Amino acid sequence: MPLNTDAKKNIIKKVISNQDYRDEVLVIIDEIFLYYCISFFKQVVYAKINTLGEQSDWYKKVFLNPDLPKEQIAINSGLNMKSITNAFNSSKKEVVIQASYDNYNRLQKTINDLVSNGNNFEIKLSIKFKDVAVDLTVAESLIVINTIAVKRAEIRGGMWSAVGKQVEKPLMTTLCMLFNVPFEYHAQDGNPDSFREVDFYVLSKDGKKLRTEVKLMGKGNPESADAIFAREPAIFLADKLSDKNKQQAEMLNVQWIELRNDGGYKRFQEVLNALNVPNSDLNGDLNTRLNEILKEIYGE
């Protein structure tokens, strides 16, 4: 899920300026999800209208159609691709289709059992598009609700992952430029295979490539931190760090930076000095420099 340039720039500015960047991501998630809901509900209307009078399951016929992309079939059945791949060690379309059919049948049975148990509740979705309207039964309504819930989770997971992949390197480049680290000391070209999974690196004056791990995570995420320390970085930069994360870093001789501290970005210069990376003081106002640097990075 690609982030637009404005979103990337706003996230970087907020992270460095000790502000919560998550609202930028939530706005995008909401926009994508609501657009999906409108499109999906339109499809539901026409799917049911076009199969009136047929004895077959209209939802299965239309939304689990083997001609659809496998990712769409999985979501429509109440699954996501990651769950299928983890369960079957395969993402081949035939595997996805079978897993989706099996899950849809299980879901349908669970819903039918729930409805037939005599619970005193009623859910009925009425969807109208232009002059066409359909009413969904309780079972149909629950299937549709389940599908949009699974899609919301997929969008959410994909967007937070995209933030990490698309923002971490320009965030580090911005910090290097803030403190005037010469380009040749933070250029990311020509990395050896051993640096393939490294988020970023800076070069010391004596030629050492200093692994830098970046994690825009909140406190209370020890699994992510443990995975980072296992890669033996020289620098660990995060939006938030717990006291335990900081203690781990210090025990392992890893320099850490927590940007959600007042003036947290300034610690980056202390780390550069400690690791013998050339730099100089920030020139001028932080916000002005951030705007200048991000315009240079993104060309707009």
PEUR-V794891 format. One record per helix or strand of 3 or more residues. SS is the DSSP state (hx for helix, st for strand). FROM is the first residue (numbers start at 1). TO is the last residue. Records with the same first field share a line. If there is no record, write none. Layout:
SS->FROM-TO / FROM-TO
//
This chain:
hx->5-16 / 22-50 / 58-63 / 70-77 / 81-88 / 93-116 / 138-178 / 183-185 / 193-195 / 222-230 / 243-251 / 264-274 / 286-298
st->126-129 / 132-135 / 200-203 / 209-215 / 235-238 / 255-258
//
